[in-house]
Amino acid sequence: QGHSGFASLKALWPQLRAAWAEVGIASLFINSGQLLLPIFALLIYDKIALNGLFETLWALVFGMGLYLLTDAGMRLVRSWTTERISVDHALRSDEKLWSDMVAQVDLPPGGFPRFLSNYRDLAASRDFVSSNYLLSIADIPFLLLYLGVIGFISWPLMVATLVLVIIFSGTGYVMYARQKRLSTEAEQQNTRKMAFMGEALGCLDVVRTTPGAGSFLRSWREVAQQTSGIDTKKRLAMQQMGMLSSALQTVTTVVILTSGVYLIHVQLLSIGKLIACNLLANRAMALVASLYAVIGKWQDFKRAAARMEDSLEQVRERVSTPRPQVDGQIAVLGLGKQFEGRPPALDGVTFNIKPGERIALLGRPGAGKTTLLRCIAGLCRPDNGQVLIDGLALDDISRFDRVKWLAYKGQDPAIFAGTLEENLRVAGCTNPERLQEALWASGLDVEFNSGRMSLGMQLDERGSNLSGGQRQKVALARVFAQPSQVLLLDEPTLGLDPESERLLAARLPKLLNKASVMIMTTHSPIMLETVQRIIALDGGRVVADGPREKLVTLPAKAAANAG
């Protein structure tokens, strides 16, 4: 399909076709009107100045004034039309980007810093779909009109202009090819720089508190030097293109006037006609210069869109089976998943889950628990195998249906900037009683009663003004508020103090209905008391699967606390 989502003329064509009358008629008037100034100059030099026709002069001046007003109106009309197309295209592009991003199963290659860098480049290059460039495209065909009029006045000057067009086109193409190569290299380096900065910001505490922080600085200097060097070369190449355009205007004037002198000498041309041809030739050269500006911006747009498409997997259109409700019968069949440069995270994992089961996934760090939980949640696509829900492949169920009965809380609590209540409303809970139950089960009611937190409390980005335990409680309350037949919890007690763990273990079973499925990963002995079945993983394989009483012996104190 190529990059049809973000940089395709096919996507723009219906809108351009709908506006062809406004843009086309306005462009025809504007570019045809460009002939009036050369005609005005011709008449001034050849007729009016020599014969003192002042009444005719002021009539022409009045006519030019009317033309300028009409020209300004036409330019505003077509600019407004193209900007309307630009805004609509940007909205459609962003909507498609959002849909593709949400539909992603795995993390985009290079992580989120690289993804954001790609989006920044796409947004910047999207100026191509604006009046600055679309209108240049509409004007370029009128190059033939100007050459034709020059030829009508003086065919030798038309030949000279055509030769200049060919020379400039060839020179411009060579310089454009170099600029294109440098632009590609600069974009790659800037993306690498942004990715490095994002990675450093993600582990800033480590950078600040370890002796090896100097290595980060050296790496940053190296990346910054490489980026600055290639950016400098790119800017110089762009300046050279600008210098060429400026020089060509001068060269065009010199060539046309010089050639015109000889034609005047042999009485094949008048001074007025020479001035008119010079104005038309410079207008033609301006269109040639704009051609390379348009091509350059189009290539920037295509490259940015290609990088964005590459960072998003091509989501294959599937026929989704409506499944607004499920019983909770889950079958995990031969799941396998391997991340690049690492041993298999999952290797032939197979088991079945019945409605109403409460299951804990146990294993050492790196055993594959989180990956398995994400596969069941539909957030990680296995390399082989599949997950069935009530006999239907999870991938065949629409994401919009899935969220009606499947709730997932990741290991890292996701907190959004805004009020606490806004964070909880993300779960789509409209039942006040359900929300109160979620606050109670998560332990947030304790925070409210103590005055440390409230529903109207403003939360910073990523919940940076909360403690680790408070962030965990907010995430738990949000997932508990979401109606679910299948509840997936990844380390629900991470960051909680012992008292909060005991409250969660005592309250969570009361929140669940008898038919709902709960699967959690945990290292807390207290939380194990809330499950009936344990699946143990090691090296991505299931090494044990059975009732909790047979596989785990809880310390008496933990069992008593949980009870």
Secondary structure, 3 states (H helix, E strand, C coil): CCCCCCCCHHHHHHHHHHCHHHHHHHHHHHHHHCCHHHHHHHHHHHHHHHHCCHHHHHHHHHHHHHHHHHHHHHHHHHHHHHHHHHHHHHHHHHHHHHHHHHHCCCCCCCHHHHHHHHHHHHHHHHHHCCHHHHHHHHHHHHHHHHHHHHHHHCHHHHHHHHHHHHHHHHHHHHHHHHHHHHHHHHHHHHHHHHHHHHHHHHCHHHHHHCCCHHHHHHHHHHHHHHHHHHHHHHHHHHHHHHHHHHHHHHHHHHHHHHHHHHHHHCCCCCHHHHHHHHHHHHHHHHHHHHHHHHHHHHHHHHHHHHHHHHHCCCCCCCCCECCCCCCCCEEEEEEEEECCCCCEEEEEEEEEECCCCEEEEECCCCCCHHHHHHHHHCCCCCCEEEEEECCEEHHHECHHHHCCCEEEECCCCCCCCEEHHHHHHCCCCCCHHHHHHHHHHHCHHHHHHHCCCCCCCEECHHHCCCCHHHHHHHHHHHHHHCCCCEEEEECCCCCCCHHHHHHHHHHHHHHCCCCCEEEEECCCHHHHCCCCEEEEEECCEEEEEEEHHHHCCCCHHHHHHHC
